Amino acid sequence: MHTKLTLRLEEELIRKAKRFSKISGKSISRTVADYFEKVDAPPPKEIEGITPKVASLKGILKGTGIEEKDYTRHLEEKHF
């Protein structure tokens, strides 16, 4: 069920929200709803002291054929 919510914001913030809405292709209502979904979500678990943002990158190269040895070789070529 959708319910109307009225927010009182500074005019400049409203302009920024409208600009973001246009760029992202999402309504301001959807953006606010997404924000509150994230606020209510449990915090992501840290992996061995790694920040959540870095932890979110874990597995991003899976299936690309790139391996740790490729990165090691890249670093050696770049710095030695």
C-alpha positions as CSV (number, residue, x, y, z in Angstrom):
1,M,0.0,0.0,0.0
2,H,1.4,3.4,-0.9
3,T,0.9,6.3,1.4
4,K,1.7,10.0,0.7
5,L,4.5,11.6,2.6
6,T,5.3,15.3,2.6
7,L,8.8,16.5,3.1
8,R,9.9,20.1,3.8
9,L,13.4,20.7,2.3
10,E,15.5,23.7,1.3
11,E,14.9,24.8,-2.2
12,E,18.5,24.1,-3.3
13,L,18.2,20.5,-2.0
14,I,15.0,20.1,-3.9
15,R,16.8,21.3,-7.1
16,K,19.6,18.8,-6.5
17,A,17.0,16.0,-5.9
18,K,15.2,16.9,-9.2
19,R,18.6,17.0,-11.1
20,F,19.6,13.6,-9.6
21,S,16.1,12.2,-10.5
22,K,16.5,13.3,-14.1
23,I,20.1,11.9,-14.4
24,S,19.3,8.6,-12.7
25,G,15.9,8.0,-14.4
26,K,14.4,7.4,-11.0
27,S,11.6,9.4,-9.4
28,I,12.4,11.3,-6.2
29,S,9.9,9.0,-4.4
30,R,11.8,5.9,-5.6
31,T,15.1,7.4,-4.6
32,V,13.8,8.2,-1.1
33,A,12.3,4.7,-0.8
34,D,15.7,3.2,-1.9
35,Y,17.5,5.3,0.8
36,F,15.1,4.2,3.5
37,E,15.5,0.5,2.5
38,K,19.2,0.8,2.9
39,V,18.9,2.6,6.2
40,D,16.8,-0.2,7.6
41,A,19.0,-3.0,6.2
42,P,21.4,-4.8,8.5
43,P,25.0,-3.5,8.1
44,P,27.1,-5.5,5.8
45,K,29.5,-7.9,7.5
46,E,33.2,-6.8,7.4
47,I,35.5,-9.4,5.9
48,E,38.7,-9.6,8.0
49,G,38.6,-5.9,8.8
50,I,37.9,-4.9,5.2
51,T,35.5,-2.0,4.8
52,P,32.1,-2.8,3.4
53,K,32.8,-0.9,0.1
54,V,36.0,-2.9,-0.5
55,A,34.2,-6.1,0.5
56,S,31.5,-5.4,-2.1
57,L,34.2,-5.8,-4.8
58,K,34.9,-9.4,-3.7
59,G,34.3,-11.8,-6.6
60,I,33.8,-9.0,-9.2
61,L,36.3,-10.6,-11.6
62,K,34.8,-14.1,-11.2
63,G,34.4,-15.7,-14.6
64,T,36.5,-13.1,-16.4
65,G,39.5,-15.4,-16.8
66,I,41.7,-12.9,-14.9
67,E,43.6,-14.5,-12.0
68,E,45.7,-13.2,-9.1
69,K,48.9,-14.1,-11.0
70,D,47.9,-11.8,-13.9
71,Y,47.6,-8.9,-11.4
72,T,50.9,-9.8,-9.8
73,R,52.5,-9.8,-13.3
74,H,50.9,-6.4,-14.0
75,L,52.3,-4.9,-10.8
76,E,55.8,-6.3,-11.4
77,E,55.8,-4.9,-15.0
78,K,54.6,-1.5,-13.7
79,H,56.9,-1.1,-10.7
80,F,60.1,-3.0,-11.6
